[in-house]
Amino acid sequence: MKIIFRWRLSIDNKLTLSVEMFNSFGKVGEFGSFNGQSHQIGPMLSGSISDT
């Protein structure tokens, strides 16, 4: 089972700041210990470089 979450804030028409979180718990019913799971969280900046 995997969960992907993104929170986005549009700064202007060309720039978006985000926080993304990715989790992998393993098979449903067999999650295991926390150390056997995968969790990542971090910032992301996206936008347009040119006007075209």
Sequence and secondary structure as in RCSB ss.txt:
>XXXX:A:sequence
MKIIFRWRLSIDNKLTLSVEMFNSFGKVGEFGSFNGQSHQIGPMLSGSISDT
>XXXX:A:secstr
 EEEEEEEEEEETTEEEEEEEEEE  STT    GGGSEEEEEEEEEE SS  
